Amino acid sequence: MDERVPRIGEIRIMVRPEYYLSKARQELANGNKIGAIQHYNSYVENLRTPHDMPLVEQITLTKLVMSLSNNVIEPSPEVENEILKCYLTMLNSFPANAILLNAFGVYFFAQGEYTVARHYLQKAASLGYLPAEKNYLHVIWHLIPRWHFRMLNDRKRNEFFRDAIHRAIDAGFKDVYDIGCGCGILTLIAATYRKDVRVTSIEENKILYDLTDTLVKKRNFNIRLVNGNSNTITTRPAPCNLIVTEIFDAGVFGEDCLKTIHHALEYFVDKKFRIIPASAKLYVTAFESRELTRKFRYTESLKELKLENICLVEVDPEPYDAEYLTKKPVKFLSDTKAFLEVKFYNKAQLNDLLTPDSDCIGEIELVCSEKGTIHALAVWFDLRLDAEITITTNPFIPSNTKCWEQAIVHLDHPIEVAAGDTLRLKPRIVEGQIHFDVLNHENTCEKCFEVSREVISFLNDTKLVQSVIKAADSYEHCDLRIIDFNVFPLFGFLMAKKGATVYHVYNDESDLTLFNHIVNLNELPVQRFIFIYYRAVEDYLVFLEPPHLVFYELVKPDGSWSRPEYSLEMEAKLTCAYLPQKVFLHAQLISSDYLTLCNKVDDKKALNFKIADLINAYSGNEHPNLETLEHKKHSSVVTFDISDLYRYDFHMEADIIKSGSCNGILYWFDIQFTADPSNVFNTLTSTHYDRSCTLLIDKPKVVKAGEKVMIHIMRLEGFLKLYCD
């Protein structure tokens, strides 16, 4: 393993730098990345100043180090240390190299060091480097997920918590612990109410802790902040007779609330105490929804690959999804039953719920109201803050709180029912999460393949599948070498049946069992269908003959652009025919309350604690993963032909059709796989691809009907962004 990375700074022989540069180029031509990096570093060390290094060589060296860190799949600590040395050596030489800063940020992001990654990516983004701008967004979304904005913008929720906290303080409970305080709204509700209130706030997320610290320092209140996980604290830092916490998700338990609250009762509270919320009552019902089950399981039939009768389900799914059921095509098939009331002040009950294999939750029976197919269970809750205030997520109550969706528990296999049938369920808490066992229906499926959610969504998008089939049909029997980068290599499989040799670059190892099954099922020669892990693709392909055809996946499932970037030598090898042959981007100026709700906190809704300016710095200028979006259209749709992958900027005027204030540019794609202009796939209505939106929230674009607005696209290294004048 030691030979896989260069050793930096061992022996330095002062010679002409051109000698090392020629050696580096020679090693690079031979495919020896490690040797090339070693000689490049010697080249830098022997320059009069690092700034004498030509930009093209800086880029080459940066990409080499990036490819090294990306292709070491399971690096040892020694290898990690050497990779880090490579980056630091280059950063010392080129501290303002945006490409290098971005690469360093991406490296730390992959290591889970999000705060460090943010530092480097923010610096690179400030230099105008588009890939860093995009990568920076992913970092801040990890640091502060989007749901924080929705929570803070739910004024009704905030006011309910305020009233309950004030009532508890008036009852004499003034020693407050805010557990999982986030950016401090419950802390400030308590501390600003009366001067004799003492608050201890605990938050593990360092970014949120710092935001709270900034807010607290602006006020002279009795607040003690603790940065850490409350479950690791066994000596309470201050007295406590009131716990306030809001660590609940759509299914209540998702943020490990049972363990956290149980620990707090064990170590923090006085004998006489209160907790807000006091309890949660959970309900369940059964429903039918072909649209929602298509996210979890394969529902179609692909005879071209003999996949007419096959069971595909998502591998290692979350215990539940979250959806606004009132906005989805859902048919409820049963009555609704309460199945659990958790009393957060009852330590014994919490202990029972946390005990593995506990039988403390009884069985329930749902009675079916009509004939249908049960695809999933819906769970919602009533959160009782105190004796007077209850928050509900019940989808049948229009006044319910909107910051939480309903929890969707997908059944492993659909169940056909008739009116009057019963569904016996056994709820269980497993590792702090709610699960349901179906007791009176057996699984008759002989073989289930567990695959990534992306494979399922691809195969369930029938229009996309038919477009790819039509693209493959345009080729006769052939002896081509093909590289297929798509999440499901449908094109590759179909071409292999015609005699092609196919290399599929895969991302998720869980998909390989299915892929190999398809190879065997269709009697494809295993030596002509080869699977390559994406982290090893550059090292593998360097030994192969150049392909005749490359099938790229140019749009990500989240709806954003996805042109992959590789090393210079691999890019040279991939210089051949490619699919899709044409890609068009459609853009339209819109306004949507949902975009603002999810991306910009309104201080009035957050009870005027001046949280907005601090947390909105983590909002970003993009909103991907939009399945649906309620919006108003303010402009015509403009269409850009972005097929030329080496063109970096595009400009086009849009006609304003509706006056107003625009807070987004919605965009989607047309994918034309071959020269046939009739075979075009539109992602606007796709179930595999979501939509993306550029945000104009910080500076909304005010428009008047009849005007024209110029929309621009900037594209660089597999990333693009839209903006307007």
C-alpha positions in Angstrom: 0.0 0.0 0.0 2.9 2.4 0.8 3.9 2.5 -2.9 0.4 3.8 -3.9 1.1 7.3 -2.7 4.2 9.5 -3.0 6.4 10.4 0.0 6.7 14.2 0.2 9.9 16.0 1.0 12.3 13.1 1.7 15.4 14.1 -0.4 15.7 17.2 -2.5 18.3 17.4 -5.3 18.5 20.9 -6.9 18.4 20.4 -10.6 16.7 22.2 -13.5 13.0 22.1 -12.9 12.3 21.1 -16.5 14.0 17.8 -15.8 11.3 16.9 -13.3 8.5 18.2 -15.5 9.6 16.0 -18.4 9.8 13.0 -16.0 6.3 13.9 -14.7 4.8 14.0 -18.2 6.5 10.7 -19.0 5.1 9.0 -16.0 1.7 10.4 -16.7 1.8 9.1 -20.2 2.7 5.6 -18.8 -0.3 5.7 -16.5 1.9 6.0 -13.3 0.0 8.7 -11.4 2.1 8.2 -8.2 5.4 8.7 -10.1 4.0 11.7 -11.9 3.0 13.4 -8.7 6.4 12.7 -7.1 8.1 14.4 -10.1 5.6 17.2 -10.2 6.3 18.0 -6.5 10.1 17.9 -7.2 9.4 20.2 -10.1 7.6 22.7 -7.8 10.3 22.5 -5.2 13.0 23.4 -7.8 11.2 26.4 -9.3 12.4 29.9 -8.4 8.9 30.5 -7.0 5.8 28.3 -7.3 4.1 31.0 -9.3 6.4 30.2 -12.2 4.5 27.0 -12.7 2.2 27.3 -15.8 -1.5 27.2 -15.1 -2.0 24.1 -17.3 0.5 22.2 -15.2 -1.1 23.4 -11.9 -4.4 22.0 -13.2 -2.8 18.7 -14.3 -1.2 18.3 -10.9 -4.4 19.2 -9.0 -6.4 16.6 -11.0 -3.7 14.0 -10.4 -4.0 14.5 -6.6 -7.8 14.5 -6.8 -7.8 11.2 -8.7 -5.4 9.7 -6.2 -7.7 10.5 -3.3 -10.8 9.4 -5.2 -9.4 6.1 -6.3 -8.0 4.8 -3.1 -11.2 3.0 -2.1 -10.3 2.0 1.5 -7.2 4.0 2.4 -5.1 3.1 5.5 -4.3 5.9 8.0 -0.8 6.0 6.4 -2.2 6.5 2.9 -4.7 9.1 4.2 -1.7 11.0 5.8 0.2 10.9 2.6 -2.7 12.2 0.5 -3.1 15.0 3.1 0.6 15.8 2.7 0.1 16.1 -1.1 -2.7 18.6 -0.7 -0.9 20.6 1.9 2.3 20.8 -0.2 0.4 22.1 -3.1 -1.7 24.5 -1.0 1.5 26.0 0.5 2.7 26.7 -3.0 -0.6 27.8 -4.5 -2.8 29.2 -1.7 -5.1 31.1 -4.1 -5.6 28.1 -6.5 -9.4 27.8 -6.6 -9.2 24.3 -8.3 -6.9 23.1 -5.5 -9.0 24.7 -2.7 -12.1 23.0 -4.2 -10.3 19.7 -4.4 -9.2 20.0 -0.7 -12.7 20.9 0.3 -14.2 17.9 -1.5 -11.6 15.7 0.1 -12.6 16.8 3.6 -16.3 16.5 2.7 -15.7 12.9 1.8 -14.0 12.4 5.2 -17.1 13.8 7.0 -15.2 17.0 8.1 -17.9 19.3 6.9 -16.8 22.4 8.8 -13.3 22.2 7.5 -14.6 21.5 4.0 -16.8 24.6 4.2 -13.8 26.8 4.9 -11.9 25.7 1.7 -15.0 25.6 -0.5 -16.1 29.0 0.6 -12.7 30.4 -0.2 -12.7 28.8 -3.6 -16.2 29.9 -4.3 -15.2 33.5 -3.5 -12.7 33.3 -6.3 -15.5 32.7 -8.8 -14.9 28.9 -9.3 -18.3 27.4 -10.2 -17.6 23.8 -9.0 -16.7 25.2 -5.6 -19.9 27.1 -5.5 -21.9 23.9 -6.1 -19.9 21.8 -3.7 -20.2 24.6 -1.1 -24.0 24.2 -1.3 -23.8 20.5 -0.5 -21.7 21.3 2.6 -24.0 23.9 4.0 -27.0 21.6 3.4 -25.2 18.9 5.5 -24.4 21.4 8.2 -27.9 22.8 8.4 -30.5 20.6 6.6 -33.4 22.4 4.9 -36.0 21.3 7.4 -34.6 23.8 9.9 -36.0 26.6 7.7 -39.4 25.0 7.5 -39.5 24.6 11.3 -38.5 28.1 12.0 -41.1 29.4 9.5 -44.0 27.6 11.2 -45.3 30.4 13.2 -48.2 28.4 14.7 -45.7 25.8 16.0 -43.4 28.4 17.5 -46.3 30.2 19.2 -47.7 27.0 20.7 -44.3 26.2 22.2 -44.0 29.8 23.4 -47.3 29.7 25.2 -46.6 26.3 26.8 -43.1 27.3 28.0 -44.4 30.6 29.5 -47.2 28.8 31.3 -44.7 26.3 32.8 -42.4 29.2 33.9 -45.3 31.0 35.5 -46.0 27.7 37.4 -42.6 28.0 39.0 -40.5 25.8 36.7 -37.6 28.3 36.0 -34.5 26.1 35.7 -34.8 25.2 32.0 -32.8 22.7 29.9 -33.2 23.1 26.1 -32.0 19.8 24.7 -31.1 19.9 21.0 -31.6 23.6 21.0 -30.8 24.1 17.3 -30.4 27.8 16.7 -31.9 28.6 20.1 -35.5 29.6 19.5 -36.9 27.7 22.5 -34.0 28.9 24.6 -34.8 32.5 23.7 -38.5 31.9 24.4 -37.7 30.9 27.9 -34.9 33.3 28.7 -36.5 36.4 27.4 -39.8 35.8 29.3 -38.6 36.6 32.8 -35.3 37.6 34.3 -35.4 34.9 37.0 -35.3 32.1 34.4 -32.1 30.2 34.1 -31.5 28.2 30.8 -29.0 25.5 30.0 -28.9 24.9 26.2 -27.3 21.8 24.7 -26.5 21.4 21.0 -24.2 18.9 19.3 -24.1 20.6 15.9 -21.2 23.1 16.1 -22.6 25.4 13.5 -26.0 25.7 15.2 -24.2 26.0 18.6 -22.3 29.0 17.2 -25.4 30.6 15.9 -27.1 30.3 19.3 -24.0 31.6 20.9 -24.0 34.7 18.7 -27.7 35.3 19.5 -27.2 34.9 23.2 -24.2 37.2 23.3 -26.4 40.0 21.9 -28.6 39.7 25.0 -27.9 39.9 28.7 -29.8 36.8 29.9 -29.0 33.9 32.1 -28.1 31.3 29.5 -25.5 28.6 29.7 -24.5 27.0 26.3 -23.1 23.5 26.0 -21.7 22.2 22.7 -22.1 18.4 22.8 -24.5 15.4 22.7 -26.6 15.5 25.8 -26.5 11.7 26.1 -22.8 12.0 27.0 -23.4 14.3 29.9 -23.8 12.5 33.2 -23.1 15.4 35.6 -25.6 18.1 35.1 -24.1 21.6 34.7 -27.0 23.3 36.4 -30.3 22.6 38.2 -33.2 21.5 36.0 -36.9 21.4 36.7 -38.2 22.1 33.1 -37.0 20.3 30.0 -38.0 21.7 26.6 -37.1 19.9 23.5 -38.1 19.7 19.8 -36.2 16.7 18.5 -39.0 15.0 16.6 -39.5 14.0 12.9 -42.5 13.0 10.9 -42.7 9.6 12.8 -41.8 11.3 16.1 -38.8 9.1 16.9 -36.4 9.8 14.1 -34.0 12.0 16.0 -33.3 9.5 18.7 -35.7 11.3 21.0 -36.6 8.3 23.2 -33.0 7.8 24.2 -32.3 11.5 24.6 -35.3 12.2 26.8 -34.7 9.0 28.9 -31.2 10.1 29.5 -32.3 13.6 30.6 -34.8 12.1 33.1 -32.0 9.9 34.4 -29.4 12.6 34.9 -30.8 16.1 34.7 -34.2 16.7 36.4 -35.2 17.4 39.9 -37.8 15.2 41.6 -40.5 17.8 40.7 -40.2 18.7 37.0 -42.1 19.2 33.8 -41.2 18.4 30.2 -42.5 20.1 27.1 -43.9 18.3 25.2 -45.5 16.1 27.8 -46.5 13.3 25.5 -47.1 12.1 21.9 -50.0 10.0 20.6 -49.4 8.1 17.4 -51.9 6.9 14.8 -51.8 4.6 11.9 -53.9 3.9 8.8 -53.5 1.9 5.6 -53.6 3.3 2.1 -53.2 2.6 -1.6 -50.9 4.8 -3.7 -49.2 3.5 -6.9 -47.2 6.7 -7.1 -45.7 6.5 -3.6 -45.0 2.7 -3.8 -43.1 3.3 -7.0 -40.4 5.0 -5.0 -39.8 1.9 -2.9 -40.5 -1.1 -5.2 -40.4 -2.0 -8.9 -44.0 -2.0 -10.3 -43.4 -2.3 -14.1 -42.5 -5.1 -16.5 -39.5 -5.0 -18.8 -39.8 -7.9 -21.3 -36.8 -6.8 -23.2 -34.6 -8.0 -20.3 -37.0 -10.8 -19.2 -38.0 -8.8 -16.1 -41.7 -9.5 -16.3 -42.0 -11.2 -12.9 -39.3 -9.9 -10.6 -39.4 -8.4 -7.2 -37.2 -5.4 -6.7 -37.3 -3.4 -3.4 -35.1 -0.6 -2.0 -32.0 -1.8 -0.1 -31.7 -0.8 3.5 -34.6 1.7 3.3 -35.2 4.2 6.1 -37.9 3.0 8.5 -40.2 5.6 6.9 -40.4 8.3 4.2 -42.1 11.7 4.8 -44.8 13.0 2.6 -47.6 15.6 2.6 -50.4 13.1 2.0 -53.0 15.7 1.1 -50.8 16.6 -1.9 -50.4 13.0 -3.1 -52.7 10.6 -5.0 -53.7 8.4 -2.0 -56.7 6.3 -1.3 -57.2 5.4 2.3 -58.4 1.8 2.7 -58.8 1.4 6.5 -59.9 3.0 9.6 -57.4 4.9 11.8 -56.2 3.5 15.1 -54.1 5.1 17.9 -51.4 2.6 18.7 -49.1 4.3 21.2 -49.1 7.2 23.6 -45.6 8.1 24.8 -45.5 10.0 28.1 -42.2 11.7 27.9 -42.2 12.3 31.7 -42.5 8.5 32.4 -39.0 7.1 32.6 -40.2 3.6 33.1 -42.3 3.7 29.9 -39.3 5.1 28.0 -37.1 2.4 29.3 -39.6 -0.3 28.2 -39.8 1.2 24.7 -36.0 1.3 24.5 -35.6 -2.3 25.7 -34.8 -4.6 22.7 -37.6 -7.1 21.9 -39.9 -5.4 24.3 -43.5 -6.3 24.0 -44.8 -3.1 25.6 -46.8 -2.0 22.5 -49.9 -4.2 21.8 -51.2 -5.5 18.5 -53.7 -3.5 16.6 -56.3 -4.4 13.9 -57.1 -2.1 11.0 -60.5 -2.7 9.4 -60.5 -2.2 5.6 -63.3 0.1 4.4 -63.2 -1.0 0.7 -61.5 -3.2 -1.9 -58.0 -2.3 -2.9 -54.2 -2.8 -2.6 -52.5 -1.7 0.6 -49.1 -0.3 -0.4 -48.1 1.4 2.8 -49.1 2.7 6.2 -49.4 6.3 7.2 -48.4 7.5 10.6 -49.1 10.8 12.2 -49.2 12.2 15.8 -50.7 14.5 18.3 -47.9 16.3 20.3 -49.3 17.4 23.6 -47.2 20.3 24.8 -49.1 20.6 28.1 -52.7 20.2 29.4 -54.0 22.9 27.1 -52.0 22.8 23.9 -51.7 20.0 21.4 -50.0 20.1 17.9 -51.2 17.6 15.3 -49.9 16.4 12.0 -53.3 14.7 11.2 -53.7 15.1 7.4 -57.5 15.1 7.8 -57.4 18.3 9.9 -56.8 21.4 7.7 -55.4 23.4 10.6 -52.6 20.9 11.3 -49.0 22.1 11.6 -47.3 22.2 8.3 -43.6 21.8 9.3 -44.0 18.1 9.7 -45.2 15.7 7.0 -46.8 12.4 7.6 -44.6 9.3 8.0 -44.9 6.7 5.2 -44.1 3.1 6.1 -43.8 1.0 2.9 -44.9 -2.6 3.1 -42.4 -5.1 1.8 -45.1 -6.5 -0.5 -48.5 -5.1 -1.4 -51.5 -6.7 0.2 -54.8 -7.2 -1.7 -57.8 -6.6 0.6 -61.6 -6.4 0.4 -64.1 -4.4 2.4 -64.3 -5.8 5.9 -60.9 -7.5 5.9 -58.6 -6.9 8.8 -54.9 -6.0 8.9 -53.2 -7.2 12.1 -50.2 -5.1 13.0 -47.5 -5.4 15.7 -45.8 -2.0 16.2 -42.2 -2.2 17.5 -39.5 0.2 18.5 -36.2 -0.9 16.9 -33.1 1.1 17.6 -35.3 4.1 18.5 -37.4 3.9 15.3 -41.0 2.7 14.7 -41.5 -0.5 12.7 -44.6 -2.6 11.9 -44.9 -6.3 11.5 -47.8 -7.5 9.4 -49.1 -10.6 11.3 -51.9 -12.0 9.1 -50.4 -11.9 5.6 -47.5 -14.0 4.5 -45.0 -13.1 1.9 -45.3 -15.4 -1.1 -42.4 -13.9 -3.1 -39.7 -16.5 -3.8 -36.9 -14.1 -4.5 -36.5 -10.4 -3.8 -33.6 -8.3 -5.1 -32.6 -5.4 -2.9 -31.3 -2.5 -5.0 -30.7 1.2 -4.8 -33.6 3.6 -4.9 -32.2 5.1 -8.1 -32.4 1.8 -9.9 -36.0 1.4 -8.9 -37.0 5.0 -10.0 -35.2 4.5 -13.3 -37.0 1.2 -14.1 -40.4 2.6 -13.0 -40.1 5.6 -15.3 -41.7 3.9 -18.3 -41.2 6.9 -20.7 -37.5 7.0 -19.9 -37.1 3.2 -20.3 -38.9 3.3 -23.7 -36.7 6.2 -24.9 -33.5 4.2 -24.1 -35.0 1.1 -25.7 -35.7 3.1 -28.9 -32.1 4.4 -28.8 -30.7 0.9 -28.7 -33.1 -0.2 -31.4 -31.4 2.3 -33.8 -28.3 0.1 -33.7 -28.0 -3.2 -35.7 -26.0 -6.2 -34.6 -22.7 -4.7 -33.7 -19.2 -5.4 -32.3 -18.7 -2.2 -30.4 -16.9 -1.3 -27.1 -19.4 0.7 -25.0 -19.1 2.4 -21.7 -22.4 2.9 -19.9 -22.4 5.4 -17.0 -26.1 5.2 -16.2 -27.4 4.1 -12.9 -29.1 1.2 -14.6 -27.3 0.1 -17.7 -30.4 -0.6 -19.8 -28.7 0.6 -23.0 -25.6 -1.5 -22.2 -27.7 -4.7 -21.6 -29.6 -4.2 -24.9 -26.4 -3.6 -26.8 -24.7 -6.6 -25.3 -27.5 -8.7 -26.6 -26.5 -7.5 -30.1 -22.9 -8.4 -29.6 -21.3 -5.3 -28.0 -18.7 -5.4 -25.3 -20.0 -3.3 -22.4 -18.3 -1.7 -19.4 -20.8 -0.4 -16.9 -19.5 2.1 -14.3 -21.7 1.5 -11.2 -22.0 3.5 -8.0 -23.8 1.2 -5.6 -22.5 -2.4 -4.8 -26.0 -3.5 -3.8 -27.1 -3.3 -7.4 -24.5 -5.9 -8.6 -26.6 -8.9 -7.6 -29.4 -7.8 -9.8 -27.1 -6.8 -12.7 -25.4 -10.2 -12.6 -28.8 -11.9 -12.5 -29.8 -10.0 -15.7 -26.6 -11.1 -17.4 -27.3 -14.7 -16.6 -31.0 -14.5 -17.3 -30.3 -13.1 -20.8 -27.4 -15.5 -21.5 -24.9 -12.7 -22.0 -21.2 -13.7 -22.1 -19.8 -12.5 -18.8 -16.5 -11.6 -20.4 -18.4 -9.1 -22.6 -20.3 -7.4 -19.8 -17.9 -6.0 -17.2 -18.8 -4.0 -14.1 -16.4 -1.3 -12.8 -16.7 0.5 -9.5 -16.8 4.3 -10.1 -13.9 4.9 -7.7 -11.7 2.6 -9.8 -12.8 3.6 -13.2 -9.7 5.7 -14.2 -7.2 3.0 -13.1 -9.2 0.4 -14.9 -9.9 2.1 -18.2 -6.3 3.1 -18.7 -5.6 -0.5 -19.7 -8.5 -0.8 -22.1 -8.7 -0.1 -25.8 -10.6 3.2 -26.4 -14.4 2.7 -26.6 -16.4 3.3 -29.7 -19.4 4.8 -27.8 -20.0 6.3 -24.3 -23.4 6.6 -22.8 -23.3 9.4 -20.2 -25.8 10.2 -17.6 -25.9 13.9 -18.1 -28.6 14.7 -15.6 -28.6 13.6 -11.9 -31.8 12.2 -10.3 -32.0 15.4 -8.3 -32.6 17.3 -11.5 -29.2 19.0 -11.8 -26.5 18.8 -14.6 -24.1 15.9 -14.2 -21.3 15.9 -16.9 -18.5 13.8 -15.2 -15.0 15.2 -15.2 -11.9 13.0 -15.4 -8.2 13.2 -15.7 -6.7 14.5 -19.0 -5.6 11.0 -20.1 -9.0 9.5 -19.5 -10.7 12.4 -21.2 -8.5 11.7 -24.2 -9.5 8.0 -24.2 -13.2 8.9 -24.0 -12.9 11.1 -27.2 -15.4 9.1 -29.3 -19.1 9.1 -30.2 -21.4 9.6 -27.2 -25.0 9.5 -26.1 -27.2 11.4 -25.5 -26.4 13.3 -28.8 -28.3 16.4 -27.8 -29.5 18.0 -24.5 -31.7 21.0 -24.2 -32.3 23.0 -21.0 -35.6 24.7 -20.5 -35.9 27.6 -18.0 -38.7 29.8 -16.7 -39.0 32.6 -14.2 -41.4 31.6 -11.4 -42.6 32.6 -7.9 -43.3 30.0 -5.2 -44.1 30.4 -1.6 -42.6 26.9 -1.0 -39.2 28.0 -2.1 -39.2 30.8 0.4 -40.6 28.6 3.2 -37.7 26.1 2.7 -34.8 28.5 2.1 -35.4 31.8 3.9 -36.4 32.3 7.6 -38.8 35.1 8.2 -38.1 36.8 11.6 -41.7 37.5 12.2 -42.6 33.8 11.9 -39.6 33.0 14.2 -41.0 35.3 16.9 -38.6 38.3 16.1 -35.5 36.8 17.8 -33.3 38.0 14.9 -32.5 34.5 13.9 -33.0 35.1 10.2 -29.8 36.9 9.3 -27.6 34.2 10.9 -29.3 31.1 9.6 -30.1 32.5 6.1 -26.4 32.6 5.5 -26.7 28.8 5.1 -29.5 28.9 2.6 -27.7 28.8 -0.7 -28.9 29.7 -4.2 -30.2 26.4 -5.5 -33.1 24.1 -4.6 -32.8 20.6 -6.3 -34.9 17.5 -5.6 -38.2 19.1 -6.5 -40.7 16.4 -7.2 -43.5 18.8 -7.6 -43.7 22.6 -7.0 -46.7 24.8 -6.7 -45.7 28.0 -8.5 -46.8 30.9 -10.7 -45.3 31.3 -14.1 -44.0 34.7 -14.9 -42.1 34.2 -18.2 -42.1 32.2 -21.3 -40.0 29.0 -21.4 -36.6 29.6 -23.0 -34.8 26.7 -24.5 -31.0 26.4 -24.6 -29.2 23.8 -26.8 -26.4 22.8 -24.4 -25.3 19.8 -26.4 -21.8 21.2 -27.1 -20.1 20.0 -23.9 -17.2 22.3 -24.4 -19.3 25.5 -24.6 -19.3 27.3 -21.2 -21.9 30.1 -21.4 -25.4 30.6 -22.9 -27.7 33.6 -23.0 -31.3 34.1 -24.1 -34.2 36.5 -23.5 -37.4 35.4 -21.9 -40.7 37.2 -22.4 -42.5 38.3 -19.2 -46.1 37.0 -19.3 -47.2 37.9 -15.7 -46.1 40.8 -13.5 -44.8 40.1 -10.1 -41.8 39.3 -7.9 -39.9 36.2 -9.1 -37.9 34.1 -6.5 -36.7 31.3 -8.8 -35.7 30.1 -12.2 -37.2 26.6 -12.6 -35.3 24.4 -15.1 -35.5 21.0 -16.6 -34.1 19.1 -19.6 -34.9 17.5 -22.9 -32.7 14.5 -23.6 -32.3 13.4 -27.2 -30.5 10.1 -27.1 -29.8 9.7 -30.8 -30.0 11.6 -34.1 -33.7 10.9 -34.2 -35.4 14.1 -33.1 -38.6 12.2 -32.3 -36.9 10.3 -29.5 -36.7 13.0 -26.9 -37.2 12.5 -23.2 -38.5 15.4 -21.1 -37.5 15.5 -17.4 -40.3 17.9 -16.4 -42.8 15.1 -15.8 -40.2 12.4 -15.1 -40.5 10.1 -12.0 -36.8 9.3 -12.1 -35.5 12.9 -12.5 -36.6 15.7 -10.2 -36.6 19.3 -11.1 -34.1 22.0 -9.9 -34.6 25.7 -9.3 -32.1 28.5 -9.1 -33.1 30.7 -6.2 -33.6 34.5 -6.4 -34.7 34.8 -2.8 -32.1 37.2 -1.6 -32.7 39.5 -4.6 -36.2 38.7 -6.1 -36.6 39.8 -9.7 -39.5 42.2 -10.0 -41.0 42.0 -13.5 -43.8 43.5 -15.6 -45.8 41.8 -18.3 -44.4 42.7 -21.7 -40.8 43.1 -20.6 -37.9 40.9 -21.6 -35.4 39.4 -19.1 -32.1 37.9 -20.1 -31.4 34.5 -18.6 -27.8 33.2 -18.5 -26.2 29.8 -18.1 -22.6 29.3 -16.9 -21.2 25.8 -17.2 -17.8 24.5 -16.0 -16.4 21.0 -15.2 -19.7 19.2 -14.9 -21.6 22.0 -13.1 -23.9 24.7 -14.4 -25.8 27.6 -12.8 -28.5 29.9 -14.1 -28.9 33.6 -13.3 -30.7 36.6 -14.8 -29.9 40.3 -15.3 
